[in-house]
Amino acid sequence: MLPSDLLVVPFEQVGLVDLADVGGKNASLGELIRELDEAGVRVPTGFATTAAAYRHLISSGGLADRLHAILDGLDGNDIAALQAAGAAARSLLLSTPLPADLEQAILDAYRALGAPSVAVRSSATAEDLPDASFAGQQETFLNVHGEAALIAACRRCYASLFTDRAISYRQIHGFDHFEVALSIGMQRMVRSDLGASGVMFSIDTETGFRDAVLLTAAYGLGENVVQGAVNPDEYLIFKPTLAGGCAPILSKRLGSKAIRMVYAEDGAASAADPSHPGASATRNEPVPEAERRRYAISDAEALQLARWACLIEDHYSARRGLPTPMDIEWARDGESGELFILQARPETVQSRQEGAVLRSWHLQPHAQEPILSGRAIGASVSSGRARVIADPSEIQRFEPGDLLITRRTDPDWEPILRRCRGVVTDQGGRTCHAAIIAREMGITAIVGTGEATSRIADGQPITISCCDGDVGHVYDGILPFEVREQRLDDLPSTRTQILMNVGNPEEAFNLARIPCDGVGLARLEFIIANHIKVHPMALLQPERVADAAERQAIAELTAGYERPADYYVDLLAQGMARIAAAFYPRPVILRFSDFKSNEYANLLGGRVFEPQEENPMIGWRGASRYHAPAFREAFGLECRALKQVRERMGLTNVIPMIPFCRTPEEGDKVLAEMALHGLVRGENGLQVYVMCELPSNVIGAEAFAQRFDGFSIGSNDLTQLTLGLDRDSALVAELFDERHATVKEMIRLAIHTAKRCGRKIGICGQAPSDYPEFARFLVEEGIDSISLNPDAVVRTRLAIAELEGELAG
């Protein structure tokens, strides 16, 4: 504890133990300077007034009774009363001079600092606590220089303890107005008006993923970023591989950075007037267009800041004895180029969220008969307005939250699917496009109804339910339902690895909360179709794209890249890396692209590079593309992206997988192509898997095992090619069944051959979660892993654990 009569104290003499004396902000600054300076974390020095100084002001000015009269009995929900009370309290503080001894102590410390420009920051003694940040409740004044301006800024800081928002915040959180004191920190200014500044969190603020640093950056002083007045650049950096010399920037997004806050020429004069609470020694100016198109800091600077965030988090976590994600403000001095930490406080939102839960949907009892039924995808329920759409070009008719009713979907529909609450189709089975995408996006879907587009009216309120097993039902009107949650803290372990299928990188951090052993299938197609949107050959050979509108769209997407193909590699690597990081160090099996020619043709610039095929499902796809002269250069981009993820970012848990590899000799050709781009099987721990989805993969499994490290059974393609049917054809959909004895015999042979050859083998289909008897068959045959869509992971783990117990007994 500091001496009770101490009015001013240097930052170097305070730490976290002094929170009651100098508030959370100033205690944290002192802690950083005292404890992390030797680790290289730079913090501008300064000094703070104490809580004793604030109480001295209240006592010497005779303010206590008058403040009680203003605040006692105040109803914080009465906005008019709150505004009147706040104005009265602030006026009282602003009209009260500082005690002479306090003013002299402040000026002595300021002179000892060298009388520089300083930031004058409020630090309440109840702020920056783990469960209440108080961030932004009191005022901060930047570029304060000169003694008169400093004293005026201090008086305004004291008054800001009674801003309307601060009064309301304390009432909501149960803090007594008269138990909270205010300390003022005076910190040497960093010339970030000539450089850059921003905020970073040692946790992902949207998902609560703790292994990432989220960093924002913009030009000028940091208030614009803190207040949300500017759209900053954004970096997401992976913490676990950061210390090993890697550069794990999972993603970065260029912000518009339209304005920057700089020093005002007349700052000292305006700041000297305490009666004018809006006076500022700063101003905003527009950022030139050329600077907006550049990142405000370099990648190296972003990585250095992230390393500091990790050091700060580790220190606070050790002091508190529990994980403590941090909210940190930083700046780069435009004169010296040095980076500085300006503030650090515990993050108070995501770090307090509860652990993962399992949600299940249940319709309330009702007397409704379904309008129609089809195959249920997932197990959720959704209701809303039906929007019957025949073609994705009608997207303007679709509003977020609508339910899509259509004949069938393909990748062109995904912008609508991302906006909808659910989808019902006339055609399709469990493995059609609508079903696969609905599972990945977590939306309710019913496929293969036969007549949805004719039985459901456009604009009709409906409820679609998939909570009754394999059959999904469509009901007229909005029916009530409930969502139940089950905690996932104590799930049983299984011999069989339970993996997850992941398509959308943006969902990966959330999905990683679901207990699983890794990712059994990460599909590049989602990244290419939804994030990149351009055919890779159109980026490598842009002169061949004839359509002017497509050329313009491609130019806009690739703006800022020196070479258009770098855009493809960059976005692909970011998508790969986000999934790999979410589940690190668990394995992530990443399948190289497996678009068919008709699907590739739908990408921007794609039609000129793709053939017309009668049956693309068994045509130019998968491995046959990777070594073909017309596509091998595009496959090289995928290899470049994967090499960047594994080597530059350190995410060596990624295992590439080759799809639709028809012969062992074709496997040799693909491995040779990979080696040309630095991906050599066996080097740097690189394993390469192959899909087992063709009869030739099963019959020739021993030869494939000599070339690859593992197999993943693709039951959809294996079923259609074993039974000789088109899985997308509604005419033969009833014949599609992975449980057919012939298909099971193929799977049994594949498992036994892989085990005999010492290779791992798993399955990445939906059947094990849909059919308990099929899961039993796989476990009995000794399959190593089962990879499922996220909605099926928990219930299948429970079922597999019970089954393994039965078999063991």
C-alpha positions in Angstrom: 0.0 0.0 0.0 1.1 3.5 -0.7 1.4 6.1 2.1 -2.0 7.5 2.9 -0.8 11.1 2.4 0.9 10.6 -0.9 -0.7 12.7 -3.6 1.5 11.9 -6.7 3.6 8.8 -7.5 5.8 7.8 -10.5 4.5 4.8 -12.6 7.8 3.0 -11.7 6.7 2.9 -8.1 3.3 1.3 -8.5 2.0 -2.1 -9.6 -1.1 -4.3 -9.5 -1.1 -4.4 -5.7 -1.8 -0.6 -5.8 -5.1 -0.7 -7.7 -7.0 0.8 -4.7 -4.6 3.7 -4.7 -4.1 4.5 -8.4 -6.9 2.6 -10.2 -6.6 -0.3 -12.7 -5.2 1.7 -15.6 -2.3 3.3 -13.7 -1.6 0.2 -11.6 -1.3 -1.8 -14.8 1.1 0.8 -16.4 3.4 0.6 -13.4 3.3 -3.2 -13.5 4.3 -3.3 -17.1 7.2 -0.8 -16.6 8.4 -2.6 -13.5 8.0 -6.2 -14.6 8.3 -6.4 -18.4 10.8 -3.8 -19.3 13.6 -6.4 -19.3 11.6 -8.6 -21.6 11.6 -5.7 -24.1 8.0 -4.5 -23.7 8.3 -0.7 -24.0 5.9 1.5 -22.1 6.0 5.4 -22.0 6.8 6.6 -18.5 4.8 9.1 -16.4 3.2 9.6 -13.0 -0.2 9.3 -11.4 -2.3 11.1 -8.8 -3.6 8.9 -6.0 -7.0 8.1 -4.6 -5.9 10.1 -1.6 -5.5 13.1 -3.9 -9.1 12.7 -5.1 -10.4 12.4 -1.6 -8.4 15.5 -0.6 -10.1 17.4 -3.4 -13.6 16.3 -2.3 -12.8 17.0 1.4 -11.1 20.4 0.9 -13.8 21.6 -1.5 -16.6 20.5 0.8 -18.1 18.4 -2.1 -19.3 15.2 -0.4 -22.6 16.4 0.9 -23.4 18.3 -2.3 -22.7 15.2 -4.4 -24.8 13.1 -2.1 -27.7 15.5 -2.6 -27.3 15.2 -6.4 -26.9 11.4 -6.6 -28.7 9.8 -3.7 -31.9 8.1 -4.8 -31.1 8.7 -8.5 -33.0 6.4 -10.8 -30.5 5.4 -13.5 -33.3 4.3 -15.8 -34.8 7.9 -15.8 -32.7 9.4 -18.7 -33.7 13.0 -18.0 -32.9 12.7 -14.3 -29.6 11.0 -15.1 -28.6 13.7 -17.5 -29.5 16.4 -15.0 -27.6 14.7 -12.1 -24.5 14.2 -14.3 -24.4 17.8 -15.5 -24.8 19.1 -11.9 -22.0 16.8 -10.5 -19.6 17.7 -13.3 -20.3 21.4 -12.9 -19.6 21.1 -9.2 -16.2 19.5 -9.9 -15.2 21.8 -12.7 -15.9 24.9 -10.6 -13.8 23.6 -7.7 -10.0 24.5 -7.9 -7.5 21.8 -7.1 -6.0 22.1 -3.6 -2.8 24.1 -3.7 -0.6 21.2 -2.5 -2.1 18.8 -5.0 -1.6 21.3 -7.9 2.0 21.8 -6.8 2.7 18.1 -6.6 1.4 17.6 -10.1 3.5 20.4 -11.5 6.6 19.2 -9.7 6.2 15.7 -11.2 5.5 17.2 -14.7 8.7 19.3 -14.6 10.7 16.3 -13.4 9.4 14.4 -16.5 10.8 17.2 -18.7 7.4 19.0 -19.2 6.6 17.1 -22.4 3.3 16.6 -24.2 1.4 14.1 -22.2 -1.7 12.0 -22.3 -3.9 12.7 -19.3 -6.0 9.5 -18.6 -8.6 8.8 -15.9 -8.1 5.7 -13.9 -11.0 4.8 -11.5 -10.1 2.7 -8.5 -12.8 0.1 -9.6 -11.9 -0.1 -13.2 -10.1 -2.8 -15.2 -11.3 -5.5 -12.9 -11.7 -9.0 -14.3 -15.5 -8.6 -14.3 -15.9 -4.9 -15.0 -13.6 -3.0 -17.2 -15.1 0.5 -16.8 -13.4 1.2 -20.2 -14.3 4.5 -21.7 -16.5 5.6 -18.8 -14.1 8.5 -17.9 -12.2 10.9 -20.1 -8.8 10.9 -21.7 -7.1 14.0 -23.1 -4.3 13.7 -25.6 -1.4 16.0 -26.5 -1.7 18.1 -23.4 1.4 20.4 -23.0 2.1 23.3 -20.7 1.3 23.6 -17.0 -2.0 25.5 -17.3 -3.3 23.0 -19.9 -2.2 20.1 -17.6 -4.0 21.4 -14.5 -7.2 22.1 -16.6 -7.1 18.6 -18.0 -6.8 17.1 -14.5 -9.9 19.1 -13.3 -11.8 17.8 -16.3 -10.6 14.2 -15.6 -12.0 14.5 -12.0 -15.3 15.8 -13.4 -15.5 12.9 -15.8 -16.0 10.5 -12.9 -19.6 11.8 -13.2 -20.3 11.5 -16.9 -23.8 10.1 -17.5 -22.4 6.9 -18.8 -20.1 6.4 -15.7 -22.9 7.1 -13.3 -25.2 4.6 -15.1 -22.4 2.0 -15.4 -21.7 2.1 -11.7 -25.3 1.7 -10.9 -25.8 -1.2 -13.2 -22.8 -3.0 -11.8 -23.6 -2.3 -8.2 -20.7 0.1 -7.4 -21.2 2.8 -4.8 -20.5 6.2 -6.3 -18.7 7.3 -3.1 -16.6 4.2 -2.8 -15.0 4.8 -6.2 -12.1 7.3 -6.4 -10.3 8.7 -9.4 -6.6 8.6 -10.1 -5.2 10.5 -13.0 -2.3 9.2 -15.1 0.0 11.6 -17.0 1.9 9.6 -19.6 4.5 10.9 -22.0 2.9 11.1 -25.5 4.1 8.8 -28.3 4.2 10.6 -31.6 1.7 8.2 -33.1 0.1 11.2 -34.8 3.0 10.8 -37.2 2.8 7.0 -37.1 0.1 4.5 -36.2 -1.8 3.0 -33.3 -4.5 0.6 -32.4 -5.8 -2.0 -30.0 -5.1 -5.7 -29.6 -6.7 -8.5 -27.7 -4.9 -11.7 -26.7 -8.1 -13.6 -27.5 -10.4 -13.6 -30.5 -13.2 -11.3 -29.4 -15.9 -12.9 -31.5 -15.5 -16.5 -30.6 -13.4 -16.5 -27.4 -10.7 -18.6 -29.1 -7.7 -18.1 -26.8 -4.9 -19.0 -29.1 -5.1 -15.9 -31.2 -4.2 -12.3 -31.0 -6.6 -9.9 -32.7 -4.8 -6.7 -33.6 -6.2 -3.6 -35.2 -4.1 -0.7 -36.6 -4.8 2.7 -38.1 -2.8 5.9 -38.8 -2.6 8.6 -36.1 -3.5 8.7 -32.5 -5.4 5.7 -31.1 -8.6 7.4 -30.0 -10.2 6.9 -33.4 -9.7 3.1 -33.2 -10.8 2.9 -29.6 -14.0 4.9 -30.3 -14.8 3.2 -33.5 -14.5 6.3 -35.6 -12.2 4.6 -38.2 -12.3 1.3 -40.0 -8.8 -0.1 -39.1 -6.6 -2.8 -40.6 -7.1 -6.1 -38.8 -4.7 -9.0 -38.1 -5.3 -12.4 -36.6 -2.1 -14.0 -35.3 -1.7 -17.5 -33.9 0.0 -17.6 -30.5 1.3 -21.1 -30.1 3.8 -21.0 -33.0 4.7 -17.3 -32.6 7.6 -17.9 -30.2 9.3 -20.4 -32.6 10.4 -17.9 -35.2 7.3 -18.4 -37.4 5.1 -15.7 -38.9 1.7 -17.1 -38.1 -0.5 -14.3 -39.4 -3.7 -16.3 -40.0 -5.5 -13.5 -41.7 -5.3 -9.8 -42.3 -7.8 -7.4 -43.7 -7.1 -3.9 -45.1 -9.2 -1.2 -43.4 -10.3 2.0 -45.1 -8.5 4.2 -42.5 -10.3 7.3 -43.9 -9.1 9.7 -41.1 -6.3 10.1 -38.6 -6.1 12.0 -35.4 -3.1 14.4 -35.2 -1.9 17.1 -32.9 -3.7 20.4 -33.1 -1.6 23.6 -33.4 -3.6 25.5 -30.8 -3.9 22.5 -28.4 -2.3 24.1 -25.3 -4.6 27.1 -25.4 -7.8 25.2 -25.9 -7.0 22.5 -23.3 -6.4 25.2 -20.7 -10.1 26.0 -20.4 -11.7 23.5 -18.0 -15.2 25.0 -18.6 -15.1 23.7 -22.1 -15.3 19.9 -21.8 -15.0 19.4 -25.6 -11.7 21.3 -25.9 -9.0 19.1 -27.4 -5.4 19.4 -28.4 -6.0 17.1 -31.4 -7.9 17.2 -34.7 -8.8 14.7 -37.4 -7.6 15.0 -41.0 -8.3 12.8 -44.1 -5.8 10.1 -45.0 -4.5 10.3 -48.6 -5.9 7.5 -50.9 -2.5 6.0 -51.5 -1.9 5.5 -47.7 -5.4 4.1 -47.2 -4.5 1.3 -49.7 -1.4 0.4 -47.6 -1.4 -1.4 -44.2 -0.6 1.0 -41.4 2.1 -1.2 -40.0 4.4 -4.0 -41.4 3.9 -7.7 -40.8 7.0 -7.7 -38.7 5.6 -5.0 -36.4 2.3 -6.8 -36.1 4.2 -10.0 -35.0 6.3 -8.0 -32.5 3.1 -6.5 -31.0 1.6 -10.0 -30.8 4.6 -11.3 -29.0 4.3 -8.5 -26.4 0.6 -9.4 -26.0 1.6 -12.9 -25.2 4.2 -11.7 -22.6 1.6 -9.4 -21.0 -1.0 -12.1 -20.9 1.4 -14.6 -19.4 2.5 -12.2 -16.7 -1.1 -11.3 -15.7 -2.1 -14.9 -15.8 0.8 -15.8 -13.5 0.0 -13.0 -11.1 -3.7 -13.9 -10.9 -3.3 -17.6 -10.9 -5.7 -18.2 -13.8 -5.8 -17.5 -17.6 -6.2 -13.7 -18.2 -6.7 -12.6 -21.8 -5.8 -9.0 -22.2 -7.1 -5.8 -23.9 -4.1 -3.7 -24.9 -3.6 -0.3 -26.6 -0.4 0.3 -28.5 1.3 3.0 -30.6 4.1 3.4 -33.1 6.1 6.6 -32.8 6.3 8.2 -36.3 9.7 9.9 -35.5 11.6 7.0 -33.9 9.7 4.1 -35.4 9.5 2.5 -32.0 6.5 0.5 -30.8 5.0 1.2 -27.4 2.3 -0.3 -25.2 0.0 2.4 -23.8 -2.4 0.5 -21.7 -3.3 -3.1 -20.7 -6.3 -4.4 -19.0 -8.0 -7.8 -18.5 -10.5 -8.7 -21.3 -13.9 -8.9 -19.7 -16.4 -10.4 -22.2 -15.2 -13.6 -24.0 -13.0 -14.7 -21.2 -16.0 -15.1 -19.0 -18.1 -17.1 -21.4 -19.1 -20.6 -20.4 -17.6 -23.7 -22.0 -19.0 -25.5 -25.0 -22.6 -26.8 -24.9 -24.6 -29.1 -27.1 -27.9 -27.7 -28.4 -30.9 -29.8 -29.3 -34.1 -28.6 -30.8 -37.6 -29.7 -29.8 -41.0 -28.7 -31.2 -43.6 -27.9 -28.6 -46.7 -30.1 -28.7 -49.0 -29.2 -31.6 -51.9 -30.5 -33.7 -50.5 -29.5 -37.0 -50.0 -32.0 -39.8 -47.0 -31.4 -42.0 -47.6 -29.8 -45.5 -44.9 -32.2 -46.9 -41.9 -34.1 -45.8 -38.4 -35.0 -47.0 -34.9 -36.0 -45.9 -33.8 -34.2 -42.7 -30.4 -32.7 -42.7 -29.1 -32.0 -39.2 -31.4 -31.9 -36.2 -32.5 -28.2 -35.9 -35.8 -26.3 -36.2 -36.3 -23.0 -38.0 -39.3 -20.8 -38.8 -39.9 -17.7 -40.9 -41.1 -16.5 -44.2 -40.8 -18.9 -47.2 -39.2 -17.4 -50.2 -39.7 -19.5 -53.3 -36.8 -18.8 -55.7 -36.1 -20.5 -59.0 -32.7 -19.0 -59.7 -29.9 -17.5 -57.6 -30.1 -14.3 -59.7 -33.2 -13.5 -57.6 -31.1 -12.9 -54.5 -32.4 -9.3 -54.2 -35.8 -10.8 -53.3 -34.2 -12.7 -50.4 -33.9 -11.1 -47.0 -31.8 -12.4 -44.0 -33.8 -14.9 -42.0 -36.0 -16.1 -44.9 -36.4 -19.8 -45.6 -35.2 -20.7 -49.1 -37.6 -22.9 -51.1 -36.2 -24.1 -54.5 -35.8 -27.1 -56.8 -32.1 -27.8 -56.0 -28.9 -25.9 -55.3 -25.4 -25.7 -56.6 -22.4 -23.5 -55.5 -24.0 -20.5 -57.2 -26.7 -20.5 -54.4 -24.2 -20.2 -51.5 -24.6 -16.4 -51.1 -28.3 -17.0 -50.5 -27.7 -20.0 -48.3 -25.4 -17.9 -46.1 -28.3 -15.4 -45.5 -31.1 -17.9 -45.0 -32.4 -19.6 -41.8 -33.2 -22.8 -43.6 -33.7 -24.5 -47.0 -36.2 -26.9 -48.5 -35.6 -28.5 -51.9 -37.7 -30.5 -54.3 -34.7 -32.7 -55.3 -31.6 -34.2 -53.8 -30.6 -36.7 -51.2 -28.4 -36.7 -48.1 -25.3 -36.0 -50.1 -26.5 -33.3 -52.5 -25.1 -29.8 -52.5 -27.9 -28.3 -50.3 -27.4 -31.0 -47.7 -23.7 -30.6 -47.5 -23.7 -26.9 -47.3 -26.5 -26.8 -44.8 -24.6 -29.0 -42.5 -21.5 -26.9 -42.8 -23.4 -23.7 -42.2 -25.5 -25.1 -39.4 -28.8 -24.2 -41.1 -31.9 -26.3 -41.1 -32.5 -28.2 -44.3 -35.0 -30.6 -45.8 -34.2 -32.1 -49.2 -35.9 -34.3 -51.7 -39.5 -33.3 -50.8 -40.5 -33.6 -54.5 -43.0 -30.7 -54.5 -41.9 -27.9 -52.1 -41.9 -25.3 -54.8 -45.5 -26.1 -55.8 -46.9 -26.8 -52.3 -45.4 -23.8 -50.4 -46.5 -20.3 -51.3 -44.0 -17.4 -51.7 -44.2 -15.4 -48.5 -46.0 -18.1 -46.5 -45.0 -18.4 -42.8 -43.7 -21.9 -42.2 -41.7 -24.0 -39.7 -39.3 -26.6 -40.9 -38.3 -29.3 -38.4 -35.5 -31.9 -38.5 -35.7 -32.9 -34.9 -37.5 -36.2 -35.6 -34.7 -38.3 -37.1 -34.2 -39.0 -40.8 -37.5 -37.4 -41.9 -37.9 -33.6 -42.0 -41.3 -32.0 -41.9 -42.6 -28.7 -43.2 -45.5 -27.1 -41.2 -47.8 -24.2 -42.1 -47.3 -21.2 -39.7 -44.8 -20.4 -37.0 -44.7 -23.2 -34.4 -43.1 -22.8 -31.0 -40.0 -24.8 -30.3 -37.3 -24.8 -27.7 -33.5 -25.3 -27.7 -32.0 -27.3 -25.0 -28.3 -27.1 -24.0 -26.0 -29.8 -22.7 -22.6 -29.1 -21.3 -19.7 -30.8 -23.0 -17.1 -30.8 -20.2 -17.1 -34.5 -19.4 -17.6 -36.6 -22.5 -16.3 -40.2 -22.6 -13.2 -41.1 -24.5 -13.2 -43.6 -27.4 -10.7 -45.9 -29.0 -12.1 -44.8 -32.4 -11.0 -41.2 -33.1 -14.0 -38.9 -33.5 -13.0 -36.2 -36.1 -15.0 -33.3 -37.6 -15.7 -32.1 -41.1 -15.1 -28.4 -41.5 -15.7 -26.3 -44.6 -16.0 -22.6 -43.5 -12.8 -21.3 -42.0 -14.8 -18.5 -40.3 -16.7 -21.1 -38.2 -13.5 -23.0 -37.2 -12.8 -21.2 -33.9 -16.4 -21.8 -32.7 -16.4 -25.4 -33.9 -13.1 -26.2 -32.1 -15.1 -25.9 -28.9 -16.8 -29.2 -29.7 -14.7 -32.0 -28.2 -13.2 -34.0 -31.0 -9.8 -35.5 -32.0 -9.2 -33.2 -35.0 -10.5 -32.5 -38.5 -11.0 -35.5 -40.8 -12.0 -33.4 -43.8 -11.4 -29.7 -44.5 -12.6 -28.9 -48.0 -10.9 -26.3 -50.1 -13.9 -25.8 -52.3 -15.7 -23.7 -49.7 -12.7 -21.3 -49.5 -12.4 -21.1 -53.3 -16.1 -20.6 -54.0 -16.9 -18.2 -51.1 -13.8 -16.2 -50.4 -11.6 -16.4 -53.6 -14.5 -16.6 -56.2 -12.1 -16.7 -59.1 -10.9 -19.6 -61.3 -7.2 -20.0 -60.6 -6.3 -20.2 -64.2 -8.0 -16.8 -64.8 -5.5 -15.4 -62.3 -2.6 -17.1 -64.0 -3.7 -16.3 -67.5 -5.9 -13.3 -67.2 -5.5 -12.4 -70.9 -7.7 -15.3 -71.8 -10.7 -14.0 -69.9 -12.9 -12.5 -72.6 -15.8 -11.2 -70.7 -15.2 -7.5 -69.7 -17.4 -7.6 -66.7 -15.6 -10.6 -65.3 -12.2 -9.0 -66.0 -13.4 -5.9 -64.0 -14.6 -8.1 -61.1 -11.3 -10.0 -61.0 -9.3 -6.7 -61.1 -11.3 -5.4 -58.1 -10.8 -8.5 -56.1 -7.1 -8.7 -56.7 -6.4 -4.9 -56.3 -3.4 -4.5 -54.0 -1.7 -7.6 -55.1 1.5 -7.3 -57.3 0.5 -10.6 -59.1 -3.1 -11.7 -59.4 -2.1 -15.3 -58.5 -0.8 -14.1 -55.1 -4.4 -13.2 -54.2 -5.4 -16.9 -54.7 -2.4 -18.2 -52.6 -3.0 -15.6 -49.9 -6.7 -16.3 -49.3 -6.3 -20.0 -49.7 -3.5 -20.0 -47.1 -5.5 -17.8 -44.7 -8.5 -20.2 -44.9 -6.3 -23.3 -44.5 -4.4 -21.7 -41.6 -7.5 -20.6 -39.7 -8.9 -24.2 -39.7 -5.4 -25.6 -38.8 -5.0 -23.1 -36.0 -8.4 -23.7 -34.5 -7.6 -27.4 -33.9 -3.9 -27.2 -33.4 -2.0 -29.4 -32.5 -4.7 -32.0 -33.4 -4.4 -33.3 -37.0 -6.3 -31.4 -39.7 -6.7 -33.5 -42.9 -7.0 -31.0 -45.7 -8.3 -32.2 -49.0 -7.0 -30.5 -52.1 -9.6 -29.1 -54.4 -12.2 -31.5 -55.8 -14.5 -29.2 -57.9 -16.0 -30.8 -61.0 -15.6 -29.0 -64.3 -19.1 -27.6 -64.2 -18.5 -26.2 -60.7 -15.1 -24.7 -61.7 -16.8 -23.1 -64.7 -19.1 -21.1 -62.4 -16.2 -19.3 -60.9 -15.2 -15.9 -62.3 -13.3 -16.4 -65.6 -13.9 -20.1 -65.4 -15.8 -21.0 -68.5 -12.9 -20.5 -70.9 -10.8 -22.9 -69.0 -13.3 -25.7 -68.4 -14.5 -28.5 -70.8 -18.1 -29.4 -71.4 -18.5 -32.9 -69.8 -21.6 -35.1 -70.0 -20.9 -36.5 -66.5 -18.5 -34.3 -64.6 -19.0 -36.5 -61.5 -16.7 -39.1 -63.0 -14.8 -36.8 -65.3 -11.9 -34.4 -65.0 -11.7 -34.0 -61.2 -9.3 -34.5 -58.3 -5.9 -36.0 -58.9 -6.3 -36.1 -62.7 -6.3 -32.3 -62.7 -3.2 -31.8 -60.6 -0.7 -33.2 -63.2 -2.6 -32.2 -66.3 -0.9 -29.4 -68.4 -4.2 -27.4 -68.4 -4.3 -27.3 -64.6 -1.0 -28.2 -63.0 0.0 -24.5 -62.6 -3.3 -23.9 -60.7 -2.5 -26.9 -58.5 0.9 -25.3 -57.8 -1.0 -22.4 -56.2 -2.6 -24.8 -53.7 0.8 -26.3 -53.0 2.3 -22.9 -52.4 -0.5 -22.0 -50.0 0.0 -25.3 -48.0 3.8 -24.8 -47.8 3.2 -21.3 -46.4 0.8 -22.7 -43.8 3.1 -25.5 -42.7 6.5 -23.7 -42.9 6.0 -20.0 -42.5 3.1 -20.3 -40.0 4.4 -23.4 -38.3 1.1 -25.3 -38.6 2.6 -28.7 -39.2 -0.6 -30.4 -38.0 -2.0 -30.1 -41.6 -2.1 -33.3 -43.5 -2.9 -32.9 -47.3 -5.1 -35.5 -48.9 -5.5 -36.3 -52.6 -9.1 -36.9 -53.8 -10.3 -39.1 -56.7 -6.9 -40.7 -57.4 -7.7 -43.4 -59.9 -4.5 -45.4 -60.0 -1.3 -45.7 -57.9 0.7 -44.3 -60.9 -1.5 -41.2 -60.9 -0.6 -40.9 -57.2 3.1 -40.9 -58.2 2.5 -38.0 -60.6 0.7 -36.0 -57.9 3.4 -36.5 -55.3 6.0 -35.5 -57.9 4.0 -32.3 -58.6 3.9 -31.5 -54.9 7.6 -32.1 -54.5 8.3 -29.6 -57.3 6.7 -27.0 -55.0 8.6 -28.0 -51.9 6.1 -30.4 -50.4 8.1 -33.6 -50.1 6.4 -36.5 -48.3 8.4 -37.3 -45.2 10.2 -34.0 -45.0 9.4 -31.8 -42.0 7.0 -34.5 -40.9 4.8 -34.2 -44.0 2.3 -37.0 -44.3 0.1 -37.3 -47.4 -3.3 -39.1 -47.3 -5.4 -40.4 -50.2 -9.2 -40.6 -50.5 -10.5 -44.2 -50.7 -13.6 -43.5 -52.8 -13.1 -45.6 -55.9 -13.2 -49.4 -56.3 -9.7 -49.1 -57.7 -8.6 -47.6 -54.4 -10.0 -50.6 -52.5 -8.7 -53.3 -54.9 -5.3 -51.6 -55.2 -5.1 -50.5 -51.6 -1.8 -52.2 -51.0 -0.1 -50.3 -53.9 -1.7 -47.0 -52.7 -0.4 -47.8 -49.1 3.2 -47.9 -50.5 2.7 -44.2 -51.7 0.5 -42.6 -49.0 0.4 -42.5 -45.2 -3.3 -42.9 -44.7 -6.7 -43.4 -46.2 -10.0 -41.6 -45.8 -13.0 -43.5 -47.1 -15.4 -41.3 -49.1 -18.5 -43.3 -48.7 -20.6 -41.1 -51.1 -18.4 -41.7 -54.2 -17.6 -45.3 -53.2 -21.3 -46.1 -52.9 -22.2 -44.5 -56.2 -19.3 -46.2 -58.1 -19.8 -49.5 -56.5 -23.5 -49.6 -57.2 -23.2 -47.8 -60.5 -25.5 -44.9 -59.9 -25.4 -41.1 -60.0 -25.8 -39.9 -56.4 -27.3 -36.6 -57.7 -30.0 -38.3 -59.6 -33.4 -38.2 -58.0 -34.5 -41.2 -60.2 -32.2 -43.6 -58.5 -31.9 -41.9 -55.1 -33.7 -44.7 -53.3 -31.0 -47.1 -54.4 -28.2 -45.0 -52.7 -27.4 -46.8 -49.5 -23.9 -47.1 -47.9 -25.4 -50.0 -45.9 -25.7 -52.2 -48.9 -23.8 -55.5 -48.4 -21.7 -54.9 -51.5 -20.6 -51.4 -50.3 -19.9 -52.7 -46.8 -17.7 -55.5 -48.3 -15.7 -52.9 -50.1 -15.3 -50.9 -46.9 -14.3 -54.0 -45.0 -11.7 -54.9 -47.5 -10.3 -51.3 -47.5 -10.0 -51.3 -43.7 -8.3 -54.7 -43.5 -5.8 -54.0 -46.2 -4.9 -50.6 -44.7 -4.4 -52.2 -41.3 -2.3 -55.0 -42.8 -0.1 -52.4 -44.4 0.3 -50.3 -41.3 -1.7 -47.4 -42.6 -4.4 -45.4 -40.8 -7.8 -45.4 -42.3 -10.9 -43.4 -41.5 -14.2 -42.4 -43.0 -15.5 -38.9 -43.7 -19.2 -39.5 -44.4 -22.6 -38.9 -42.8 -23.7 -42.5 -42.6 -22.1 -43.4 -39.2 -24.1 -40.6 -37.5 -27.3 -41.4 -39.3 -27.3 -45.2 -38.9 -26.2 -46.7 -35.6 -25.8 -50.1 -37.2 -23.4 -48.7 -39.8 -21.3 -47.1 -37.0 -21.3 -50.5 -35.2 -20.0 -52.2 -38.4 -17.2 -49.7 -38.8 -16.1 -50.0 -35.2 -16.3 -53.8 -35.3 -14.0 -53.8 -38.4 -11.5 -51.7 -36.5 -11.6 -48.4 -38.4 -9.2 -45.8 -36.9 -11.4 -42.7 -37.1 -14.9 -41.4 -38.1 -15.2 -37.8 -39.3 -18.6 -36.2 -38.9 -20.3 -32.9 -39.5 -20.3 -30.7 -36.4 -23.9 -31.4 -35.5 -23.3 -35.1 -35.2 -20.0 -35.2 -33.3 -21.3 -35.3 -29.7 -24.1 -37.7 -30.2 -21.9 -40.0 -32.3 -19.1 -39.9 -29.7 -21.6 -41.0 -27.0 -22.9 -43.8 -29.2 -19.5 -45.0 -30.1 -18.3 -45.0 -26.5 -21.4 -47.1 -25.5 -20.8 -49.4 -28.5 -17.1 -49.9 -27.7 -18.1 -50.6 -24.1 -20.4 -53.3 -25.3 -17.8 -54.9 -27.6 -15.2 -54.8 -24.9 -17.6 -56.5 -22.5 
